[in-house]
Amino acid sequence: MLAGLAFKRKWQNKRKAEGKPYDKPNIVTGANVQVCWEKFARYFEVELKEVNLSEGYYVMDPDKAAEMVDENTICVAAILGSTLNGEFEDVKRLNDLLVKKNEETGWNTPIHVDAASGGFIAPFIYPELEWDFRLPLVKSINVSGHKYGLVYAGIGWVVWRAAEDLPEELIFHINYLGADQPTFTLNFSKGSSQIIAQYYQLIRLGFEGYKNVMENCIENMVVLKEGIEKTERFNIVSKDQGVPVVAFSLKDHSFHNEFEISEMLRRFGWIVPAYTMPADAQHITVLRVVIREDFSRTLAERLVADISKVLHELDTLPSKISKKMGIEGIAENVKEKKMEKEILMEVIVGWRKFVKERKKMNGVC
């Protein structure tokens, strides 16, 4: 939000100086952005122009993003580590396209990189990847310390390329604490425990320490990914280059779906979220596992085993449900009577009733 506010004010000042309208700012993002960008757009009255996703491509397409840019665009926000599947967006491609467009139009559309997760991954695992201030149009970057900075929730920061990228008028100066103190925040007073913890981790681990932690996360991600692939029941939606995340979806939705798998995994102590993709890919449902420092190889192997158990149990349910609901002949006349989604919902509802009744019979709480 602070980075967006700086972009908005700098764009407004430029438009005022040129004698042009400055009341309709917009920001270009992918439909996969974290909700904070939607909050920024709504709270600060900036039009949010989203690049829709497509099946098989679940991040912002830089070519489409560049096409959506106009004279009122305050910046394009690229994500280094999508919340949906951990994938890095192609910031370099976006930079090259905008450099060309700026030369053709005379505009000066900049880039902000939301590296909330990837900011602590890319420097250690993919040092050759150009996504940061090595690209001339990247003017600010934000990172969350409570993700891969290895600190508990509540700390993050934004870094600007140069002092002129943060308008001085947004900075307040106070001296009632004993000396001049510049402040540019949206929150009120809060504790410093997260800052102290981050300071400690940076000193304790150093570059090599963080590199070792991130490499270990990547290795455990590979173990989990390969284990899920061996079940031959899922498509992997996440990419090898990105945040250590394994996102996957069922190949066959004939009898059960990702939401059922997510629900049944809770019995084994796992909270694996299932969710639908954003606009133009909303028919895709995904399960996601985020690999953190404390997610060991043993846990990865255990999760694969528990997923296999859930799949085996689900495989035994449809025939029982079919008999109970009297829908053995659904497969033959499905095209004539009902849509596939409606039948799937009937199976899900029937399955839930069946599980509830079985729990009562077994005396399970």
C-alpha positions in Angstrom: 0.0 0.0 0.0 2.8 2.4 0.8 4.5 1.6 -2.5 1.3 2.1 -4.4 0.6 5.4 -2.6 4.1 6.7 -3.6 3.4 5.7 -7.3 0.0 7.4 -7.2 1.4 10.7 -5.8 4.3 10.8 -8.1 2.0 10.2 -11.1 -0.4 12.9 -9.9 2.4 15.4 -9.5 3.7 14.7 -13.0 0.2 15.1 -14.5 -0.4 18.4 -12.6 2.9 19.8 -13.9 1.9 18.9 -17.5 -1.5 20.5 -17.0 -3.3 17.1 -17.6 -6.2 15.4 -15.7 -5.0 13.4 -12.7 -8.3 12.1 -11.3 -8.4 8.6 -13.0 -5.3 6.7 -11.9 -5.1 2.9 -12.6 -2.8 0.1 -11.7 -2.2 -3.0 -13.8 -1.8 -6.4 -12.1 -2.5 -10.1 -12.8 -5.8 -11.6 -11.5 -3.6 -13.7 -9.2 -2.5 -10.9 -7.0 -2.8 -11.0 -3.2 -5.8 -9.2 -1.7 -3.7 -6.4 -0.4 -3.6 -4.9 -4.0 -7.4 -5.0 -4.2 -7.5 -3.2 -0.8 -5.0 -0.6 -2.1 -7.1 0.1 -5.2 -10.3 0.4 -3.3 -9.0 2.4 -0.3 -7.0 4.9 -2.4 -9.4 5.1 -5.3 -7.2 3.6 -8.0 -8.8 1.6 -10.8 -7.5 -2.0 -10.7 -6.9 -3.4 -14.2 -6.4 -7.1 -14.0 -4.9 -9.4 -16.6 -7.0 -12.5 -16.5 -5.4 -16.0 -16.3 -5.8 -18.9 -18.6 -5.7 -22.7 -18.2 -2.1 -23.7 -17.9 -0.9 -20.1 -17.4 -1.7 -19.0 -13.8 0.4 -15.7 -13.6 0.2 -12.3 -15.2 1.1 -12.4 -18.9 3.6 -9.6 -19.4 2.5 -9.0 -23.0 -1.1 -8.6 -22.0 -0.1 -6.4 -19.1 1.9 -4.1 -21.3 -1.1 -3.8 -23.7 -3.4 -2.7 -20.8 -1.0 0.2 -19.8 -2.2 3.7 -20.7 -1.3 7.3 -19.8 -3.1 6.9 -16.5 -1.3 3.8 -15.3 0.7 4.6 -12.1 2.6 1.3 -12.3 2.5 -2.3 -13.2 2.7 -4.7 -10.1 4.5 -7.9 -10.8 4.5 -10.8 -8.4 7.6 -12.7 -7.5 5.9 -15.8 -6.1 2.2 -16.1 -6.8 0.0 -17.0 -3.9 -1.8 -19.5 -6.0 1.1 -21.7 -7.2 4.3 -20.0 -6.1 5.3 -19.2 -9.7 7.6 -16.2 -10.5 6.2 -13.7 -13.0 8.5 -12.7 -15.8 9.6 -9.3 -14.6 12.4 -8.9 -17.1 10.1 -9.5 -20.0 7.7 -7.0 -18.5 10.5 -4.5 -18.1 11.7 -4.9 -21.7 8.1 -4.4 -23.1 7.5 -1.3 -21.0 10.9 0.2 -21.9 9.8 -0.1 -25.6 6.3 1.3 -24.9 7.6 4.2 -22.9 9.9 5.1 -25.7 7.1 5.0 -28.2 4.6 7.0 -26.1 6.7 9.3 -24.0 5.2 7.8 -20.8 7.3 6.7 -17.9 5.3 3.7 -16.6 7.3 2.0 -13.8 7.2 -1.4 -12.1 6.7 -2.5 -8.6 7.7 -6.0 -7.6 5.7 -7.7 -4.9 8.4 -10.1 -3.6 6.5 -10.9 -0.4 7.7 -14.6 -0.7 10.1 -14.7 -3.5 12.3 -11.9 -2.2 13.9 -14.3 0.2 14.0 -17.1 -2.3 15.4 -15.7 -5.6 18.6 -14.1 -4.2 19.7 -17.4 -2.7 18.4 -20.0 -5.2 18.3 -18.1 -8.5 20.9 -15.4 -8.3 21.1 -15.0 -12.0 17.4 -14.2 -12.3 16.8 -10.5 -13.2 13.8 -9.3 -11.3 15.1 -6.5 -9.0 16.8 -3.1 -9.3 19.0 -4.6 -12.1 16.0 -3.7 -14.3 15.7 0.0 -14.9 11.9 0.3 -14.5 11.8 -1.5 -11.1 11.3 1.4 -8.7 10.3 -0.4 -5.5 10.2 -3.9 -4.0 8.3 -5.2 -1.0 9.2 -8.3 1.1 7.5 -10.1 4.0 9.8 -11.1 6.8 7.1 -13.3 8.2 7.2 -15.6 5.2 10.6 -16.8 4.2 12.4 -14.2 6.3 11.7 -16.8 9.0 10.0 -14.5 11.5 6.6 -14.7 13.0 3.7 -12.8 11.5 3.7 -9.0 11.4 6.8 -7.7 9.6 7.4 -6.6 6.1 9.1 -3.7 4.4 9.4 -1.8 1.1 12.6 -0.6 -0.5 12.7 2.2 -3.1 15.3 2.4 -5.9 16.2 6.0 -5.1 15.1 8.8 -2.8 13.2 10.6 -5.7 11.0 7.6 -6.1 9.3 8.3 -2.7 7.8 11.8 -2.8 9.0 13.9 0.1 5.5 15.2 0.8 4.4 11.8 2.0 7.1 11.7 4.7 6.3 13.3 8.1 9.1 14.5 10.4 8.6 14.4 14.2 11.0 15.4 16.9 9.1 14.8 20.1 11.0 11.5 20.7 14.3 13.4 21.1 15.5 13.8 17.5 14.2 14.3 14.0 12.5 11.1 12.9 11.0 10.6 9.4 7.9 8.5 9.3 5.9 7.0 6.4 3.5 4.5 7.7 -0.2 3.7 7.7 -0.4 1.9 11.0 -0.4 3.2 14.5 2.1 2.3 17.3 3.0 -1.4 17.4 5.5 -3.6 19.2 9.0 -4.1 17.9 9.3 -7.8 18.7 9.1 -8.8 15.0 11.8 -6.3 14.0 14.1 -7.6 16.8 13.4 -11.2 15.7 14.2 -10.3 12.0 17.4 -8.5 13.1 18.4 -11.6 15.1 17.8 -13.9 12.2 19.7 -11.8 9.7 22.7 -11.7 11.9 22.5 -15.3 13.1 22.0 -16.9 9.7 23.7 -14.5 7.3 23.7 -15.0 3.6 25.0 -18.6 3.7 22.6 -19.6 6.5 19.5 -18.3 4.5 20.9 -20.0 1.4 21.1 -23.4 3.2 17.6 -23.0 4.6 16.1 -22.2 1.2 18.0 -25.0 -0.6 16.6 -27.4 2.0 13.1 -26.1 1.3 13.5 -26.7 -2.4 14.8 -30.2 -1.9 11.9 -31.1 0.3 9.5 -29.6 -2.3 11.0 -31.9 -4.9 10.5 -34.9 -2.6 6.8 -34.0 -2.1 6.2 -33.2 -5.8 7.7 -36.5 -7.0 5.7 -38.4 -4.4 2.5 -36.8 -5.6 3.4 -37.5 -9.2 3.9 -41.2 -8.4 0.3 -41.5 -7.4 -0.6 -40.8 -11.1 -3.7 -39.1 -9.9 -2.7 -35.4 -10.0 -1.5 -32.7 -12.4 1.2 -30.5 -10.9 0.2 -26.9 -11.3 3.2 -25.3 -9.6 6.5 -24.6 -11.5 10.1 -25.8 -10.6 11.3 -22.2 -10.6 9.5 -20.3 -7.9 8.6 -20.3 -4.2 8.9 -23.8 -2.6 5.2 -24.6 -3.2 3.5 -27.7 -4.6 0.2 -27.0 -6.1 -1.7 -29.8 -7.7 -5.1 -30.8 -9.1 -6.9 -34.0 -9.8 -6.8 -35.5 -13.3 -10.2 -37.1 -12.9 -13.1 -35.4 -11.2 -15.7 -38.1 -12.0 -16.4 -39.1 -8.4 -14.6 -36.8 -6.1 -12.8 -33.4 -6.0 -10.1 -31.4 -4.3 -12.4 -30.1 -1.6 -13.1 -33.6 -0.4 -9.4 -34.5 -0.3 -8.7 -31.3 1.7 -11.5 -32.1 4.1 -10.4 -35.7 4.6 -6.7 -34.8 5.1 -7.7 -32.9 8.2 -8.4 -36.2 9.9 -4.7 -36.9 9.6 -3.7 -33.5 11.0 -3.1 -31.7 7.6 -4.6 -28.4 6.6 -4.1 -28.4 2.9 -6.3 -25.6 1.3 -8.3 -26.3 -1.8 -9.4 -23.3 -3.9 -10.5 -22.2 -7.4 -8.3 -20.1 -9.7 -9.3 -16.5 -10.5 -11.0 -15.1 -13.6 -10.9 -17.2 -16.9 -9.4 -20.2 -15.0 -12.0 -20.5 -12.3 -13.0 -24.0 -13.5 -9.6 -25.2 -12.2 -9.4 -26.3 -8.5 -6.1 -26.7 -6.8 -4.6 -28.1 -3.6 -1.5 -26.3 -2.3 1.3 -27.1 0.1 3.8 -24.5 1.1 7.2 -25.8 2.1 8.7 -23.9 5.0 11.8 -24.4 7.1 10.2 -26.8 9.5 8.6 -29.0 6.7 11.1 -31.9 6.7 11.6 -34.7 4.2 9.9 -37.1 6.7 6.8 -34.9 6.8 6.8 -34.7 3.0 6.8 -38.5 2.8 4.1 -38.8 5.4 1.9 -36.3 3.6 2.2 -38.4 0.4 1.3 -41.5 2.3 -1.8 -39.8 3.8 -2.9 -38.5 0.5 -2.7 -42.0 -0.9 -4.8 -43.3 2.0 -7.5 -40.6 1.4 -7.6 -41.4 -2.3 -8.0 -45.1 -1.5 -10.8 -44.4 0.9 -12.6 -42.1 -1.6 -12.3 -44.7 -4.3 -14.4 -47.1 -2.2 -17.3 -44.6 -1.7 -18.9 -43.8 -5.1 -20.4 -47.3 -5.7 -22.0 -47.3 -2.3 -23.4 -43.8 -2.8 -24.7 -44.8 -6.2 -26.7 -47.7 -4.7 -28.0 -45.6 -1.9 -29.1 -42.7 -4.2 -30.3 -45.0 -7.0 -28.2 -43.3 -9.7 -26.4 -46.3 -11.1 -27.6 -45.4 -14.6 -26.4 -41.8 -14.5 -23.4 -42.4 -16.7 -25.6 -43.6 -19.6 -28.0 -40.6 -19.7 -25.9 -37.8 -18.2 -25.7 -35.9 -21.5 -29.5 -35.8 -21.9 -30.6 -35.1 -18.3 -28.1 -33.1 -16.3 -24.9 -31.2 -16.6 -21.7 -32.9 -15.3 -21.3 -30.4 -12.4 -24.8 -31.0 -11.1 -24.1 -34.8 -11.0 -20.8 -34.2 -9.3 -22.6 -32.1 -6.6 -25.1 -34.9 -6.1 -22.3 -37.4 -5.6 -20.6 -35.0 -3.1 -23.8 -34.4 -1.1 -24.5 -38.2 -1.1 -20.9 -38.8 0.0 -21.2 -36.4 2.9 -24.5 -38.0 4.1 -22.9 -41.4 3.8 -19.8 -40.3 5.9 -22.1 -38.7 8.5 -24.1 -41.9 8.9 -21.0 -44.0 9.1 -19.6 -41.8 11.8 -22.8 -42.2 13.8 -22.7 -46.0 13.4 -19.0 -46.2 14.4 -19.5 -43.7 17.3 -16.8 -41.4 15.9 -16.8 -37.8 17.2 
